[in-house]
Amino acid sequence: MDHPTFVVGDVHGHRDELADALRDAGLLDEADRWSGADASLWFLGDFVDRGPDGVAAIDLVRSLQQQAPSSDGSVETLLGNHEILLLGTYFFGDTTLPADAGAPAGRSFARSWAVNGGQVADQDALTREHVEWLITRPVVALAADHLLLHSDTLEYLDWGDTVDEINAEVKRVLADDDIMHWWGVWRRMTTRFAFRGPEGAEAADALLAQLGGDRVVHGHSVIADQVGVHPVELDAPHLYAGGRVLGVDTGLFAGGPCLVTELPYEPGEPADDVGWDSVSSRD
């Protein structure tokens, strides 16, 4: 029998809401310890920025990662674009990016971090141990026949042709101190909407054929922007692109729910691509 597999989207500093959602899913007990038995739990990145305590969210996940193997469970996480921004600010601060970096004039990691909801408390709480853990996280994974990504983009393929190649190349960049290459990771992971519109299913099929899996699962792009509702109205992830893609970012920072979604997910109604051409200004 396969172990159950769950995914969680963008937490953005809402540690307590995350803990409540994990308890509701039976993965966390009242003492905030792992109670998920042999389940696998994946986080798709963006623990930090915009919310009250991103580092506390990271600490909860790290603690569960240590506890879960004792019952044959596992807890893993991808890097999100906001982790890249947090780390870039940690390492490079206000260093101005070169003119050929493809960034606005005078832009730095610290400036982009502030513009995109960076929280001073997160930077203050970040330790070298947090940093070393974060820079070794993957950016792409295969789990339960699903291709897990943070961002709904095809630009992961710029780093390699396989999951292993992509993760190895990003890990190599993050182990170096080349600000241009770091900015390239941030820039690529802020792109979005690759699977929306009439060509979305085709794009998803091509990515799945290249990297594996039967369905793409991603965070990053808030479902509410896609379906044309306020995040508080959401109560489920969004299956679209002909059922080939599942979006799980419910806009927790904007009042949406924190969802813990078991894979494979099947909605109560047929997949709906409504709102695919909606444009979000959120990074």
Buried (B, 14 or more C-beta within 10 A) or exposed (E): EEEBBBBBBBBBBBBBBBBBBBBEBBBBEEEBEBBBEBBBBBBBBBBBBBBBBBBBBBBBBBBBBEBBEEEEBBBBBBBBBBBBBBBBBBBBEEEBBEEEBEBEEEBBBBBBBBEBBBBEBBBEBBEEEBBEBBBEBBBBBEBBBBBBBBBBBBBBBEBBEEBEBBBBBBBEBBEEEEBEBBBBBBBBBBBBBBBBBEEBBBBBBBBBEBBBBEBBBBBBBBBBBBBEBEBEBBEBBBBBBBBBBBBBBBBBBBEBBBBBBEBEBEEEEEBEBEBBEBEBEBB
